[in-house]
Amino acid sequence: MSETFEIARKNMVVNQLRPNKINEENILQIFENTPKENYLDVSLGKNCYLDNNLDITDKRGYLKNLHLAQIIKYSKILPNDKVLHIGGLTGYFSALISSLCKELHVVEENRELFKLLEHNINNTDNTNISLFNHNLLDGLSDKAPFNLIIIDGPIFKITDKLKKQLAMNGGRLIYIKKIYDNLGKAYKIIRNEDLYSSEYLFDVMSSYQIQEQQEDFKF
């Protein structure tokens, strides 16, 4: 079975990532070498390298492999980066990120998912990951500033509280803005002192969300 998964990982890199402008060898290597199936139960693991989103809860899950690779590509992770990953789920994407940075802090608010996250990360050789079980949108202000914040679950709005946890000069935040029920758009925010610039990256077809939409008050 492990040989079958290994072939599936290689095929995923060749057929999903390379044709879609994921050319960075370090990114391709971590996708080929990280066993996604180890972070999932058997029913999900058997199809985890298909070109699909992967549901973990009713409203949350892993985006398709290409989108995860695109997030990492546009993050431009540096070896000395201190990174915050919001929404760790079962640990797979966190493990990918940790392979490229110096220090990774992961937040997961769902208690059952957090237990899986802890179990899965503790069964790896990763030594640069710290895990935190509390509200996703609070971030980790006591561990800030971060060179990079990644939110791979679609979100309606980025709070000032999160943006202020970025490093003052060049801190980056990659997130998926929820547009409609099944559409999101990936953006990169860059901080320079108290100024924030935003750049559109790519579209995401997904029904996932990590927060409920807030109603505007009408008078």
C-alpha positions in Angstrom: 0.0 0.0 0.0 2.8 2.4 0.8 4.3 1.9 -2.7 0.8 2.7 -4.2 0.7 6.0 -2.2 4.3 6.8 -3.3 3.3 6.4 -6.9 0.2 8.5 -6.3 2.3 11.3 -4.8 4.7 11.3 -7.7 1.8 11.4 -10.2 0.2 14.3 -8.3 3.4 16.3 -8.6 3.7 15.5 -12.3 0.1 15.9 -13.3 -1.3 18.6 -10.9 1.6 20.8 -9.8 4.1 21.0 -12.6 1.6 21.8 -15.4 0.2 24.7 -13.3 3.5 26.6 -12.9 4.7 25.1 -9.7 8.3 24.8 -10.8 10.2 25.4 -7.6 12.0 22.2 -6.8 11.9 22.6 -3.0 8.1 22.9 -3.1 7.8 19.9 -5.5 10.1 17.9 -3.2 8.1 18.4 0.0 4.8 17.5 -1.8 6.5 14.3 -3.1 8.1 13.4 0.2 5.3 14.2 2.6 2.8 11.2 3.0 -0.6 13.0 3.1 -2.3 9.7 3.9 -0.6 9.6 7.3 -2.6 12.6 8.4 -6.0 11.2 7.4 -8.2 8.2 8.3 -8.3 5.3 5.8 -11.5 6.4 4.1 -10.0 9.8 3.2 -6.5 8.7 2.7 -7.2 6.4 -0.2 -8.2 9.3 -2.4 -6.1 12.0 -1.0 -3.9 12.6 -4.1 -6.9 13.2 -6.4 -7.4 16.7 -7.8 -10.1 17.5 -5.4 -10.8 19.4 -2.1 -10.8 17.0 0.9 -13.6 17.5 3.5 -12.5 17.2 7.1 -15.6 18.7 8.8 -18.9 20.1 7.5 -17.4 23.4 6.7 -13.6 22.9 6.7 -11.1 20.8 4.8 -8.0 20.7 2.7 -8.1 22.6 -0.5 -6.9 20.7 -3.6 -3.2 20.0 -3.8 -2.6 22.6 -6.4 -4.0 25.4 -4.2 -1.9 24.3 -1.3 1.1 24.4 -3.5 0.1 27.8 -4.8 -0.2 29.2 -1.3 3.3 28.0 -0.5 4.7 29.4 -3.8 3.3 32.9 -3.2 4.3 32.8 0.4 7.9 32.8 -0.6 8.9 31.1 2.7 12.5 31.8 3.8 14.6 29.5 5.9 14.7 31.9 8.9 11.0 32.8 8.7 8.8 32.6 11.8 5.4 31.5 10.5 1.8 31.4 11.9 -0.5 28.8 10.4 -4.2 29.4 11.3 -6.4 26.3 11.0 -4.1 23.3 11.4 -6.8 20.7 10.8 -5.0 17.3 11.0 -1.5 18.6 10.4 -0.7 17.8 6.7 -0.4 21.4 5.4 1.4 22.5 8.6 4.0 19.7 8.0 4.6 21.0 4.5 5.1 24.6 5.7 7.4 23.5 8.5 9.8 21.9 6.0 10.6 25.4 4.6 10.7 27.7 7.6 12.6 28.0 10.9 9.7 28.2 13.3 6.0 27.3 12.9 3.2 28.1 15.2 -0.1 26.4 14.5 -3.6 27.3 15.8 -6.6 24.9 15.7 -9.8 25.7 17.6 -11.7 22.4 17.1 -10.9 20.2 20.1 -11.2 16.9 18.3 -9.1 18.1 15.3 -6.5 19.4 17.7 -6.1 16.0 19.3 -5.5 14.5 15.8 -3.2 17.4 15.0 -1.1 16.7 18.1 -1.1 13.0 17.4 0.0 13.4 13.8 2.7 16.0 14.4 4.1 14.0 17.3 4.5 11.0 15.0 6.8 13.0 12.7 10.3 14.2 12.9 9.3 17.8 12.9 10.9 19.7 15.8 10.1 23.3 14.8 6.3 23.2 15.3 4.3 24.5 18.3 0.6 23.8 18.6 -2.1 25.9 20.2 -5.8 25.0 20.8 -7.8 28.3 20.8 -9.8 30.6 18.6 -8.5 30.8 15.0 -9.2 34.4 14.4 -7.3 35.6 17.5 -4.0 34.5 16.0 -1.2 34.4 18.6 -0.5 38.0 19.6 1.8 36.8 22.5 4.1 35.1 19.9 4.1 37.9 17.4 5.5 39.4 15.2 5.5 36.8 12.4 7.3 37.1 9.1 4.4 35.1 7.5 0.8 34.3 8.4 -1.1 31.6 6.4 -4.8 31.1 6.5 -5.7 28.4 3.9 -9.4 28.1 4.9 -11.7 30.7 3.2 -12.5 33.7 5.5 -14.9 36.6 5.0 -12.7 39.3 6.6 -9.2 39.7 7.9 -9.2 41.5 11.3 -6.8 44.3 12.2 -5.9 42.2 15.2 -4.4 39.6 12.8 -2.7 42.1 10.5 -1.0 43.8 13.5 0.7 40.4 14.3 2.8 40.7 11.1 6.4 41.9 11.2 6.6 45.7 10.6 8.8 45.5 7.6 7.7 43.0 4.9 5.5 40.8 7.0 3.2 38.7 4.6 -0.3 37.3 5.1 -1.7 34.8 2.6 -5.4 34.1 2.9 -8.5 33.0 0.9 -11.3 35.6 0.9 -14.7 34.1 0.8 -16.7 35.7 -2.1 -19.7 33.4 -2.7 -20.8 30.0 -1.4 -18.4 28.2 -3.7 -15.9 30.9 -4.7 -13.0 32.4 -2.9 -10.0 34.5 -4.0 -6.5 34.2 -2.6 -4.7 37.4 -1.6 -1.4 38.4 -0.2 -1.1 41.3 2.2 2.3 42.9 2.9 2.9 45.1 5.8 5.3 48.1 5.8 5.2 49.9 9.1 1.5 50.9 9.4 0.7 50.5 5.7 -0.8 47.3 4.2 -0.8 46.5 0.5 -3.0 43.8 -1.0 -2.4 41.7 -4.1 -4.8 39.2 -5.8 -3.2 35.8 -6.4 -5.7 33.2 -7.8 -9.3 31.9 -7.6 -10.4 29.1 -5.3 -13.5 26.9 -5.9 -14.5 25.8 -2.4 -17.5 25.9 -0.1 -15.3 25.9 3.0 -15.2 28.7 5.5 -13.6 29.1 9.0 -16.0 31.8 10.2 -19.7 32.8 9.9 -20.5 35.9 7.9 -21.2 38.9 10.1 -24.4 40.8 9.4 -24.1 44.5 8.9 -26.4 46.6 11.1 -29.1 48.5 9.3 -30.8 51.5 10.8 
